[in-house]
């Protein structure tokens, strides 16, 4: 299984796919928690930092042109490309 940032990048993409290719950060966090709670609890270091690190993972996905960030009014979303 991928570690740290790679794992979170994968989970962000999974969350976006599960939400028809776009989701807010809160929706992504809810999806990750619902589907990976045990993984997070079993990785003590990641457990305390995963929401912060998930945002960095999203930034890496933007740099790789795999997702883009959009803003509709006050609501920001990440959108899966391709």
C-alpha positions as CSV (number, residue, x, y, z in Angstrom):
1,X,0.0,0.0,0.0
2,X,1.3,3.5,-0.8
3,X,2.6,5.5,2.1
4,X,1.8,9.1,3.2
5,X,1.3,11.5,0.4
6,X,0.8,8.9,-2.3
7,X,-1.8,7.1,-0.2
8,X,-3.7,10.4,0.4
9,X,-3.5,11.3,-3.3
10,X,-5.1,7.9,-4.1
11,X,-7.8,8.4,-1.5
12,X,-8.5,12.0,-2.8
13,X,-9.0,10.5,-6.3
14,X,-11.2,7.8,-4.9
15,X,-13.3,10.3,-3.1
16,X,-13.7,12.4,-6.3
17,X,-14.7,9.4,-8.3
18,X,-17.3,8.5,-5.7
19,X,-18.7,12.0,-5.9
20,X,-19.1,12.2,-9.7
21,X,-15.7,13.7,-10.2
22,X,-16.1,16.8,-8.0
23,X,-16.3,17.4,-4.2
24,X,-15.6,20.0,-1.6
25,X,-12.8,19.4,0.9
26,X,-15.3,18.5,3.6
27,X,-17.0,15.9,1.3
28,X,-13.5,14.5,0.5
29,X,-12.6,14.3,4.2
30,X,-16.0,12.6,5.0
31,X,-15.3,10.0,2.2
32,X,-11.8,9.3,3.4
33,X,-12.9,8.9,7.0
34,X,-15.8,6.7,6.0
35,X,-13.7,4.4,3.9
36,X,-10.3,4.5,5.6
37,X,-10.9,5.1,9.3
38,X,-9.1,2.0,10.3
39,X,-6.1,2.8,8.1
40,X,-5.9,6.2,9.6
41,X,-6.2,4.9,13.2
42,X,-3.5,2.3,12.5
43,X,-1.0,4.9,11.3
44,X,-0.4,7.0,14.4
45,X,1.6,9.7,12.6
46,X,-0.9,10.1,9.8
47,X,-3.9,9.9,12.1
48,X,-3.0,13.3,13.7
49,X,-2.1,15.0,10.4
50,X,-4.2,13.4,7.7
51,X,-6.5,16.4,7.0
52,X,-3.6,18.8,6.6
53,X,-1.6,16.3,4.5
54,X,-4.7,15.6,2.4
55,X,-4.6,19.2,1.3
56,X,-0.9,18.9,0.3
57,X,-1.8,15.7,-1.6
58,X,-4.5,17.6,-3.5
59,X,-1.9,20.3,-4.3
60,X,0.4,17.6,-5.8
61,X,-2.6,16.3,-7.9
62,X,-3.1,19.8,-9.2
63,X,0.6,20.0,-10.2
64,X,0.2,16.7,-12.0
65,X,-2.8,18.0,-13.8
66,X,-5.0,15.2,-12.4
67,X,-7.4,17.6,-10.6
68,X,-8.2,21.3,-10.6
69,X,-9.6,23.6,-7.9
70,X,-12.7,25.6,-8.6
71,X,-14.5,28.1,-6.6
72,X,-18.3,28.7,-6.9
73,X,-19.1,31.6,-4.6
74,X,-17.7,30.7,-1.2
75,X,-17.7,27.0,-1.9
76,X,-14.4,25.6,-3.3
77,X,-14.3,22.2,-5.0
78,X,-11.7,19.9,-6.4
79,X,-12.6,18.4,-9.8
80,X,-11.1,15.3,-11.3
81,X,-9.7,15.8,-14.8
82,X,-9.7,13.3,-17.6
